[in-house]
């Protein structure tokens, strides 16, 4: 896939925003509450199903090569962190958000459903990975209630709220985004 200069800049911008979002955090057990989900959702809404996941994938790749852009550092060993599944979820969630957002008119409800669909993907991968790493790698047998409390019920309300904000921002920006997509071929 050949990218224009504008596309590369947009991908780099959302890669940087994802990294910045990792450091705007509220620490909690197992899963930090961050703005990463908001920025990866916006990447899907704004950049579309090709460039959105590309920007998030680039962010994950940068972290895996050792640049400390994740909430707890970086490097290839980060794959063994319980929260790495959320990073994988951000890539797929950005794609799902982009696809759902583009299935019809960009109404607030459609963009909200797109953001929530992406959220569901992120949480599904993230929680499964937290459980798997704790169980298989760290040897911790997690109580399901404790896992759901720490990895879902504590961060989920804030992430749902940010999905509402992303949808509202997406609706406001959609006319500009449509024009930008035509110019850059990101849709």
MODELLER restraints for C-alpha pairs under 7 A, 6 or more apart:
rsr = mdl.restraints
at = mdl.atoms
rsr.add(forms.Gaussian(group=physical.xy_distance, feature=features.Distance(at['CA:6:A'], at['CA:184:A']), mean=6.74, stdev=0.5))
rsr.add(forms.Gaussian(group=physical.xy_distance, feature=features.Distance(at['CA:7:A'], at['CA:184:A']), mean=6.26, stdev=0.5))
rsr.add(forms.Gaussian(group=physical.xy_distance, feature=features.Distance(at['CA:11:A'], at['CA:51:A']), mean=6.34, stdev=0.5))
rsr.add(forms.Gaussian(group=physical.xy_distance, feature=features.Distance(at['CA:11:A'], at['CA:55:A']), mean=4.73, stdev=0.5))
rsr.add(forms.Gaussian(group=physical.xy_distance, feature=features.Distance(at['CA:12:A'], at['CA:55:A']), mean=6.56, stdev=0.5))
rsr.add(forms.Gaussian(group=physical.xy_distance, feature=features.Distance(at['CA:14:A'], at['CA:43:A']), mean=6.16, stdev=0.5))
rsr.add(forms.Gaussian(group=physical.xy_distance, feature=features.Distance(at['CA:14:A'], at['CA:55:A']), mean=5.89, stdev=0.5))
rsr.add(forms.Gaussian(group=physical.xy_distance, feature=features.Distance(at['CA:15:A'], at['CA:55:A']), mean=4.97, stdev=0.5))
rsr.add(forms.Gaussian(group=physical.xy_distance, feature=features.Distance(at['CA:15:A'], at['CA:56:A']), mean=5.88, stdev=0.5))
rsr.add(forms.Gaussian(group=physical.xy_distance, feature=features.Distance(at['CA:15:A'], at['CA:58:A']), mean=6.49, stdev=0.5))
rsr.add(forms.Gaussian(group=physical.xy_distance, feature=features.Distance(at['CA:15:A'], at['CA:59:A']), mean=5.08, stdev=0.5))
rsr.add(forms.Gaussian(group=physical.xy_distance, feature=features.Distance(at['CA:17:A'], at['CA:39:A']), mean=6.23, stdev=0.5))
rsr.add(forms.Gaussian(group=physical.xy_distance, feature=features.Distance(at['CA:18:A'], at['CA:36:A']), mean=5.21, stdev=0.5))
rsr.add(forms.Gaussian(group=physical.xy_distance, feature=features.Distance(at['CA:18:A'], at['CA:39:A']), mean=5.58, stdev=0.5))
rsr.add(forms.Gaussian(group=physical.xy_distance, feature=features.Distance(at['CA:18:A'], at['CA:40:A']), mean=6.38, stdev=0.5))
rsr.add(forms.Gaussian(group=physical.xy_distance, feature=features.Distance(at['CA:18:A'], at['CA:59:A']), mean=6.86, stdev=0.5))
rsr.add(forms.Gaussian(group=physical.xy_distance, feature=features.Distance(at['CA:19:A'], at['CA:59:A']), mean=6.78, stdev=0.5))
rsr.add(forms.Gaussian(group=physical.xy_distance, feature=features.Distance(at['CA:19:A'], at['CA:69:A']), mean=5.30, stdev=0.5))
rsr.add(forms.Gaussian(group=physical.xy_distance, feature=features.Distance(at['CA:19:A'], at['CA:70:A']), mean=6.78, stdev=0.5))
rsr.add(forms.Gaussian(group=physical.xy_distance, feature=features.Distance(at['CA:21:A'], at['CA:34:A']), mean=6.03, stdev=0.5))
rsr.add(forms.Gaussian(group=physical.xy_distance, feature=features.Distance(at['CA:21:A'], at['CA:35:A']), mean=4.36, stdev=0.5))
rsr.add(forms.Gaussian(group=physical.xy_distance, feature=features.Distance(at['CA:21:A'], at['CA:36:A']), mean=4.49, stdev=0.5))
rsr.add(forms.Gaussian(group=physical.xy_distance, feature=features.Distance(at['CA:21:A'], at['CA:39:A']), mean=6.91, stdev=0.5))
rsr.add(forms.Gaussian(group=physical.xy_distance, feature=features.Distance(at['CA:22:A'], at['CA:34:A']), mean=5.66, stdev=0.5))
rsr.add(forms.Gaussian(group=physical.xy_distance, feature=features.Distance(at['CA:22:A'], at['CA:35:A']), mean=6.37, stdev=0.5))
rsr.add(forms.Gaussian(group=physical.xy_distance, feature=features.Distance(at['CA:22:A'], at['CA:36:A']), mean=5.52, stdev=0.5))
rsr.add(forms.Gaussian(group=physical.xy_distance, feature=features.Distance(at['CA:22:A'], at['CA:70:A']), mean=5.87, stdev=0.5))
rsr.add(forms.Gaussian(group=physical.xy_distance, feature=features.Distance(at['CA:22:A'], at['CA:71:A']), mean=5.10, stdev=0.5))
rsr.add(forms.Gaussian(group=physical.xy_distance, feature=features.Distance(at['CA:23:A'], at['CA:71:A']), mean=6.02, stdev=0.5))
rsr.add(forms.Gaussian(group=physical.xy_distance, feature=features.Distance(at['CA:24:A'], at['CA:34:A']), mean=5.54, stdev=0.5))
rsr.add(forms.Gaussian(group=physical.xy_distance, feature=features.Distance(at['CA:24:A'], at['CA:35:A']), mean=6.15, stdev=0.5))
rsr.add(forms.Gaussian(group=physical.xy_distance, feature=features.Distance(at['CA:25:A'], at['CA:32:A']), mean=6.23, stdev=0.5))
rsr.add(forms.Gaussian(group=physical.xy_distance, feature=features.Distance(at['CA:25:A'], at['CA:33:A']), mean=5.30, stdev=0.5))
rsr.add(forms.Gaussian(group=physical.xy_distance, feature=features.Distance(at['CA:25:A'], at['CA:34:A']), mean=4.28, stdev=0.5))
rsr.add(forms.Gaussian(group=physical.xy_distance, feature=features.Distance(at['CA:26:A'], at['CA:32:A']), mean=5.75, stdev=0.5))
rsr.add(forms.Gaussian(group=physical.xy_distance, feature=features.Distance(at['CA:26:A'], at['CA:33:A']), mean=4.99, stdev=0.5))
rsr.add(forms.Gaussian(group=physical.xy_distance, feature=features.Distance(at['CA:26:A'], at['CA:34:A']), mean=6.52, stdev=0.5))
rsr.add(forms.Gaussian(group=physical.xy_distance, feature=features.Distance(at['CA:27:A'], at['CA:33:A']), mean=6.34, stdev=0.5))
rsr.add(forms.Gaussian(group=physical.xy_distance, feature=features.Distance(at['CA:29:A'], at['CA:150:A']), mean=5.91, stdev=0.5))
rsr.add(forms.Gaussian(group=physical.xy_distance, feature=features.Distance(at['CA:30:A'], at['CA:150:A']), mean=6.20, stdev=0.5))
rsr.add(forms.Gaussian(group=physical.xy_distance, feature=features.Distance(at['CA:30:A'], at['CA:151:A']), mean=6.34, stdev=0.5))
rsr.add(forms.Gaussian(group=physical.xy_distance, feature=features.Distance(at['CA:31:A'], at['CA:83:A']), mean=6.45, stdev=0.5))
rsr.add(forms.Gaussian(group=physical.xy_distance, feature=features.Distance(at['CA:31:A'], at['CA:150:A']), mean=6.76, stdev=0.5))
rsr.add(forms.Gaussian(group=physical.xy_distance, feature=features.Distance(at['CA:31:A'], at['CA:151:A']), mean=5.66, stdev=0.5))
rsr.add(forms.Gaussian(group=physical.xy_distance, feature=features.Distance(at['CA:33:A'], at['CA:155:A']), mean=5.71, stdev=0.5))
rsr.add(forms.Gaussian(group=physical.xy_distance, feature=features.Distance(at['CA:37:A'], at['CA:90:A']), mean=6.78, stdev=0.5))
rsr.add(forms.Gaussian(group=physical.xy_distance, feature=features.Distance(at['CA:38:A'], at['CA:162:A']), mean=5.98, stdev=0.5))
rsr.add(forms.Gaussian(group=physical.xy_distance, feature=features.Distance(at['CA:38:A'], at['CA:163:A']), mean=6.90, stdev=0.5))
rsr.add(forms.Gaussian(group=physical.xy_distance, feature=features.Distance(at['CA:38:A'], at['CA:166:A']), mean=6.73, stdev=0.5))
rsr.add(forms.Gaussian(group=physical.xy_distance, feature=features.Distance(at['CA:40:A'], at['CA:56:A']), mean=6.48, stdev=0.5))
rsr.add(forms.Gaussian(group=physical.xy_distance, feature=features.Distance(at['CA:40:A'], at['CA:90:A']), mean=6.15, stdev=0.5))
rsr.add(forms.Gaussian(group=physical.xy_distance, feature=features.Distance(at['CA:40:A'], at['CA:94:A']), mean=5.73, stdev=0.5))
rsr.add(forms.Gaussian(group=physical.xy_distance, feature=features.Distance(at['CA:41:A'], at['CA:94:A']), mean=5.44, stdev=0.5))
rsr.add(forms.Gaussian(group=physical.xy_distance, feature=features.Distance(at['CA:41:A'], at['CA:97:A']), mean=6.54, stdev=0.5))
rsr.add(forms.Gaussian(group=physical.xy_distance, feature=features.Distance(at['CA:41:A'], at['CA:115:A']), mean=6.18, stdev=0.5))
rsr.add(forms.Gaussian(group=physical.xy_distance, feature=features.Distance(at['CA:42:A'], at['CA:166:A']), mean=6.26, stdev=0.5))
rsr.add(forms.Gaussian(group=physical.xy_distance, feature=features.Distance(at['CA:43:A'], at['CA:52:A']), mean=4.60, stdev=0.5))
rsr.add(forms.Gaussian(group=physical.xy_distance, feature=features.Distance(at['CA:43:A'], at['CA:94:A']), mean=6.52, stdev=0.5))
rsr.add(forms.Gaussian(group=physical.xy_distance, feature=features.Distance(at['CA:44:A'], at['CA:52:A']), mean=4.49, stdev=0.5))
rsr.add(forms.Gaussian(group=physical.xy_distance, feature=features.Distance(at['CA:44:A'], at['CA:53:A']), mean=6.80, stdev=0.5))
rsr.add(forms.Gaussian(group=physical.xy_distance, feature=features.Distance(at['CA:44:A'], at['CA:94:A']), mean=4.43, stdev=0.5))
rsr.add(forms.Gaussian(group=physical.xy_distance, feature=features.Distance(at['CA:44:A'], at['CA:95:A']), mean=5.93, stdev=0.5))
rsr.add(forms.Gaussian(group=physical.xy_distance, feature=features.Distance(at['CA:44:A'], at['CA:97:A']), mean=5.49, stdev=0.5))
rsr.add(forms.Gaussian(group=physical.xy_distance, feature=features.Distance(at['CA:44:A'], at['CA:98:A']), mean=4.44, stdev=0.5))
rsr.add(forms.Gaussian(group=physical.xy_distance, feature=features.Distance(at['CA:45:A'], at['CA:97:A']), mean=6.44, stdev=0.5))
rsr.add(forms.Gaussian(group=physical.xy_distance, feature=features.Distance(at['CA:45:A'], at['CA:98:A']), mean=5.18, stdev=0.5))
rsr.add(forms.Gaussian(group=physical.xy_distance, feature=features.Distance(at['CA:45:A'], at['CA:101:A']), mean=6.64, stdev=0.5))
rsr.add(forms.Gaussian(group=physical.xy_distance, feature=features.Distance(at['CA:45:A'], at['CA:170:A']), mean=6.62, stdev=0.5))
rsr.add(forms.Gaussian(group=physical.xy_distance, feature=features.Distance(at['CA:46:A'], at['CA:177:A']), mean=6.31, stdev=0.5))
rsr.add(forms.Gaussian(group=physical.xy_distance, feature=features.Distance(at['CA:47:A'], at['CA:186:A']), mean=5.78, stdev=0.5))
rsr.add(forms.Gaussian(group=physical.xy_distance, feature=features.Distance(at['CA:47:A'], at['CA:187:A']), mean=6.98, stdev=0.5))
rsr.add(forms.Gaussian(group=physical.xy_distance, feature=features.Distance(at['CA:48:A'], at['CA:98:A']), mean=4.92, stdev=0.5))
rsr.add(forms.Gaussian(group=physical.xy_distance, feature=features.Distance(at['CA:48:A'], at['CA:186:A']), mean=5.83, stdev=0.5))
rsr.add(forms.Gaussian(group=physical.xy_distance, feature=features.Distance(at['CA:48:A'], at['CA:187:A']), mean=5.15, stdev=0.5))
rsr.add(forms.Gaussian(group=physical.xy_distance, feature=features.Distance(at['CA:49:A'], at['CA:95:A']), mean=4.87, stdev=0.5))
rsr.add(forms.Gaussian(group=physical.xy_distance, feature=features.Distance(at['CA:49:A'], at['CA:98:A']), mean=4.91, stdev=0.5))
rsr.add(forms.Gaussian(group=physical.xy_distance, feature=features.Distance(at['CA:49:A'], at['CA:99:A']), mean=5.92, stdev=0.5))
rsr.add(forms.Gaussian(group=physical.xy_distance, feature=features.Distance(at['CA:51:A'], at['CA:186:A']), mean=6.55, stdev=0.5))
rsr.add(forms.Gaussian(group=physical.xy_distance, feature=features.Distance(at['CA:52:A'], at['CA:94:A']), mean=5.95, stdev=0.5))
rsr.add(forms.Gaussian(group=physical.xy_distance, feature=features.Distance(at['CA:52:A'], at['CA:95:A']), mean=6.61, stdev=0.5))
rsr.add(forms.Gaussian(group=physical.xy_distance, feature=features.Distance(at['CA:53:A'], at['CA:91:A']), mean=4.95, stdev=0.5))
rsr.add(forms.Gaussian(group=physical.xy_distance, feature=features.Distance(at['CA:53:A'], at['CA:92:A']), mean=6.80, stdev=0.5))
rsr.add(forms.Gaussian(group=physical.xy_distance, feature=features.Distance(at['CA:53:A'], at['CA:94:A']), mean=5.40, stdev=0.5))
rsr.add(forms.Gaussian(group=physical.xy_distance, feature=features.Distance(at['CA:53:A'], at['CA:95:A']), mean=5.52, stdev=0.5))
rsr.add(forms.Gaussian(group=physical.xy_distance, feature=features.Distance(at['CA:56:A'], at['CA:90:A']), mean=6.77, stdev=0.5))
rsr.add(forms.Gaussian(group=physical.xy_distance, feature=features.Distance(at['CA:56:A'], at['CA:91:A']), mean=5.43, stdev=0.5))
rsr.add(forms.Gaussian(group=physical.xy_distance, feature=features.Distance(at['CA:57:A'], at['CA:91:A']), mean=5.84, stdev=0.5))
rsr.add(forms.Gaussian(group=physical.xy_distance, feature=features.Distance(at['CA:60:A'], at['CA:87:A']), mean=6.76, stdev=0.5))
rsr.add(forms.Gaussian(group=physical.xy_distance, feature=features.Distance(at['CA:63:A'], at['CA:69:A']), mean=5.40, stdev=0.5))
rsr.add(forms.Gaussian(group=physical.xy_distance, feature=features.Distance(at['CA:63:A'], at['CA:70:A']), mean=6.24, stdev=0.5))
rsr.add(forms.Gaussian(group=physical.xy_distance, feature=features.Distance(at['CA:63:A'], at['CA:74:A']), mean=4.75, stdev=0.5))
rsr.add(forms.Gaussian(group=physical.xy_distance, feature=features.Distance(at['CA:63:A'], at['CA:75:A']), mean=5.94, stdev=0.5))
rsr.add(forms.Gaussian(group=physical.xy_distance, feature=features.Distance(at['CA:64:A'], at['CA:74:A']), mean=5.73, stdev=0.5))
rsr.add(forms.Gaussian(group=physical.xy_distance, feature=features.Distance(at['CA:64:A'], at['CA:75:A']), mean=4.37, stdev=0.5))
rsr.add(forms.Gaussian(group=physical.xy_distance, feature=features.Distance(at['CA:64:A'], at['CA:76:A']), mean=4.69, stdev=0.5))
rsr.add(forms.Gaussian(group=physical.xy_distance, feature=features.Distance(at['CA:64:A'], at['CA:78:A']), mean=6.83, stdev=0.5))
rsr.add(forms.Gaussian(group=physical.xy_distance, feature=features.Distance(at['CA:65:A'], at['CA:75:A']), mean=5.24, stdev=0.5))
rsr.add(forms.Gaussian(group=physical.xy_distance, feature=features.Distance(at['CA:65:A'], at['CA:76:A']), mean=6.23, stdev=0.5))
rsr.add(forms.Gaussian(group=physical.xy_distance, feature=features.Distance(at['CA:66:A'], at['CA:74:A']), mean=4.92, stdev=0.5))
rsr.add(forms.Gaussian(group=physical.xy_distance, feature=features.Distance(at['CA:66:A'], at['CA:75:A']), mean=3.71, stdev=0.5))
rsr.add(forms.Gaussian(group=physical.xy_distance, feature=features.Distance(at['CA:66:A'], at['CA:76:A']), mean=6.80, stdev=0.5))
rsr.add(forms.Gaussian(group=physical.xy_distance, feature=features.Distance(at['CA:67:A'], at['CA:74:A']), mean=5.61, stdev=0.5))
rsr.add(forms.Gaussian(group=physical.xy_distance, feature=features.Distance(at['CA:67:A'], at['CA:75:A']), mean=6.74, stdev=0.5))
rsr.add(forms.Gaussian(group=physical.xy_distance, feature=features.Distance(at['CA:68:A'], at['CA:74:A']), mean=4.29, stdev=0.5))
rsr.add(forms.Gaussian(group=physical.xy_distance, feature=features.Distance(at['CA:78:A'], at['CA:84:A']), mean=6.69, stdev=0.5))
rsr.add(forms.Gaussian(group=physical.xy_distance, feature=features.Distance(at['CA:80:A'], at['CA:133:A']), mean=6.71, stdev=0.5))
rsr.add(forms.Gaussian(group=physical.xy_distance, feature=features.Distance(at['CA:82:A'], at['CA:129:A']), mean=6.20, stdev=0.5))
rsr.add(forms.Gaussian(group=physical.xy_distance, feature=features.Distance(at['CA:82:A'], at['CA:130:A']), mean=4.36, stdev=0.5))
rsr.add(forms.Gaussian(group=physical.xy_distance, feature=features.Distance(at['CA:82:A'], at['CA:133:A']), mean=5.43, stdev=0.5))
rsr.add(forms.Gaussian(group=physical.xy_distance, feature=features.Distance(at['CA:82:A'], at['CA:134:A']), mean=6.58, stdev=0.5))
rsr.add(forms.Gaussian(group=physical.xy_distance, feature=features.Distance(at['CA:83:A'], at['CA:126:A']), mean=6.38, stdev=0.5))
rsr.add(forms.Gaussian(group=physical.xy_distance, feature=features.Distance(at['CA:83:A'], at['CA:129:A']), mean=6.99, stdev=0.5))
rsr.add(forms.Gaussian(group=physical.xy_distance, feature=features.Distance(at['CA:83:A'], at['CA:130:A']), mean=5.85, stdev=0.5))
rsr.add(forms.Gaussian(group=physical.xy_distance, feature=features.Distance(at['CA:85:A'], at['CA:125:A']), mean=5.47, stdev=0.5))
rsr.add(forms.Gaussian(group=physical.xy_distance, feature=features.Distance(at['CA:85:A'], at['CA:126:A']), mean=4.26, stdev=0.5))
rsr.add(forms.Gaussian(group=physical.xy_distance, feature=features.Distance(at['CA:85:A'], at['CA:129:A']), mean=4.91, stdev=0.5))
rsr.add(forms.Gaussian(group=physical.xy_distance, feature=features.Distance(at['CA:85:A'], at['CA:130:A']), mean=6.96, stdev=0.5))
rsr.add(forms.Gaussian(group=physical.xy_distance, feature=features.Distance(at['CA:86:A'], at['CA:122:A']), mean=5.70, stdev=0.5))
rsr.add(forms.Gaussian(group=physical.xy_distance, feature=features.Distance(at['CA:86:A'], at['CA:123:A']), mean=6.82, stdev=0.5))
rsr.add(forms.Gaussian(group=physical.xy_distance, feature=features.Distance(at['CA:86:A'], at['CA:125:A']), mean=6.23, stdev=0.5))
rsr.add(forms.Gaussian(group=physical.xy_distance, feature=features.Distance(at['CA:86:A'], at['CA:126:A']), mean=4.05, stdev=0.5))
rsr.add(forms.Gaussian(group=physical.xy_distance, feature=features.Distance(at['CA:89:A'], at['CA:121:A']), mean=6.07, stdev=0.5))
rsr.add(forms.Gaussian(group=physical.xy_distance, feature=features.Distance(at['CA:89:A'], at['CA:122:A']), mean=4.00, stdev=0.5))
rsr.add(forms.Gaussian(group=physical.xy_distance, feature=features.Distance(at['CA:89:A'], at['CA:125:A']), mean=5.42, stdev=0.5))
rsr.add(forms.Gaussian(group=physical.xy_distance, feature=features.Distance(at['CA:89:A'], at['CA:126:A']), mean=6.32, stdev=0.5))
rsr.add(forms.Gaussian(group=physical.xy_distance, feature=features.Distance(at['CA:90:A'], at['CA:122:A']), mean=5.65, stdev=0.5))
rsr.add(forms.Gaussian(group=physical.xy_distance, feature=features.Distance(at['CA:93:A'], at['CA:118:A']), mean=4.00, stdev=0.5))
rsr.add(forms.Gaussian(group=physical.xy_distance, feature=features.Distance(at['CA:93:A'], at['CA:119:A']), mean=6.47, stdev=0.5))
rsr.add(forms.Gaussian(group=physical.xy_distance, feature=features.Distance(at['CA:93:A'], at['CA:121:A']), mean=5.35, stdev=0.5))
rsr.add(forms.Gaussian(group=physical.xy_distance, feature=features.Distance(at['CA:93:A'], at['CA:122:A']), mean=5.56, stdev=0.5))
rsr.add(forms.Gaussian(group=physical.xy_distance, feature=features.Distance(at['CA:94:A'], at['CA:118:A']), mean=6.18, stdev=0.5))
rsr.add(forms.Gaussian(group=physical.xy_distance, feature=features.Distance(at['CA:96:A'], at['CA:117:A']), mean=6.72, stdev=0.5))
rsr.add(forms.Gaussian(group=physical.xy_distance, feature=features.Distance(at['CA:96:A'], at['CA:118:A']), mean=5.45, stdev=0.5))
rsr.add(forms.Gaussian(group=physical.xy_distance, feature=features.Distance(at['CA:97:A'], at['CA:114:A']), mean=4.53, stdev=0.5))
rsr.add(forms.Gaussian(group=physical.xy_distance, feature=features.Distance(at['CA:97:A'], at['CA:115:A']), mean=5.41, stdev=0.5))
rsr.add(forms.Gaussian(group=physical.xy_distance, feature=features.Distance(at['CA:97:A'], at['CA:117:A']), mean=6.29, stdev=0.5))
rsr.add(forms.Gaussian(group=physical.xy_distance, feature=features.Distance(at['CA:97:A'], at['CA:118:A']), mean=4.88, stdev=0.5))
rsr.add(forms.Gaussian(group=physical.xy_distance, feature=features.Distance(at['CA:100:A'], at['CA:114:A']), mean=4.94, stdev=0.5))
rsr.add(forms.Gaussian(group=physical.xy_distance, feature=features.Distance(at['CA:101:A'], at['CA:110:A']), mean=6.10, stdev=0.5))
rsr.add(forms.Gaussian(group=physical.xy_distance, feature=features.Distance(at['CA:101:A'], at['CA:111:A']), mean=5.30, stdev=0.5))
rsr.add(forms.Gaussian(group=physical.xy_distance, feature=features.Distance(at['CA:101:A'], at['CA:114:A']), mean=5.20, stdev=0.5))
rsr.add(forms.Gaussian(group=physical.xy_distance, feature=features.Distance(at['CA:106:A'], at['CA:171:A']), mean=6.60, stdev=0.5))
rsr.add(forms.Gaussian(group=physical.xy_distance, feature=features.Distance(at['CA:107:A'], at['CA:171:A']), mean=6.51, stdev=0.5))
rsr.add(forms.Gaussian(group=physical.xy_distance, feature=features.Distance(at['CA:108:A'], at['CA:167:A']), mean=5.88, stdev=0.5))
rsr.add(forms.Gaussian(group=physical.xy_distance, feature=features.Distance(at['CA:108:A'], at['CA:168:A']), mean=6.28, stdev=0.5))
rsr.add(forms.Gaussian(group=physical.xy_distance, feature=features.Distance(at['CA:108:A'], at['CA:171:A']), mean=5.86, stdev=0.5))
rsr.add(forms.Gaussian(group=physical.xy_distance, feature=features.Distance(at['CA:111:A'], at['CA:167:A']), mean=4.93, stdev=0.5))
rsr.add(forms.Gaussian(group=physical.xy_distance, feature=features.Distance(at['CA:111:A'], at['CA:170:A']), mean=6.98, stdev=0.5))
rsr.add(forms.Gaussian(group=physical.xy_distance, feature=features.Distance(at['CA:112:A'], at['CA:163:A']), mean=6.41, stdev=0.5))
rsr.add(forms.Gaussian(group=physical.xy_distance, feature=features.Distance(at['CA:112:A'], at['CA:164:A']), mean=6.02, stdev=0.5))
rsr.add(forms.Gaussian(group=physical.xy_distance, feature=features.Distance(at['CA:112:A'], at['CA:167:A']), mean=4.84, stdev=0.5))
rsr.add(forms.Gaussian(group=physical.xy_distance, feature=features.Distance(at['CA:115:A'], at['CA:163:A']), mean=5.42, stdev=0.5))
rsr.add(forms.Gaussian(group=physical.xy_distance, feature=features.Distance(at['CA:115:A'], at['CA:167:A']), mean=6.83, stdev=0.5))
rsr.add(forms.Gaussian(group=physical.xy_distance, feature=features.Distance(at['CA:116:A'], at['CA:163:A']), mean=6.36, stdev=0.5))
rsr.add(forms.Gaussian(group=physical.xy_distance, feature=features.Distance(at['CA:127:A'], at['CA:151:A']), mean=6.26, stdev=0.5))
rsr.add(forms.Gaussian(group=physical.xy_distance, feature=features.Distance(at['CA:134:A'], at['CA:140:A']), mean=5.04, stdev=0.5))
rsr.add(forms.Gaussian(group=physical.xy_distance, feature=features.Distance(at['CA:134:A'], at['CA:141:A']), mean=6.92, stdev=0.5))
rsr.add(forms.Gaussian(group=physical.xy_distance, feature=features.Distance(at['CA:135:A'], at['CA:141:A']), mean=5.45, stdev=0.5))
rsr.add(forms.Gaussian(group=physical.xy_distance, feature=features.Distance(at['CA:181:A'], at['CA:187:A']), mean=5.39, stdev=0.5))
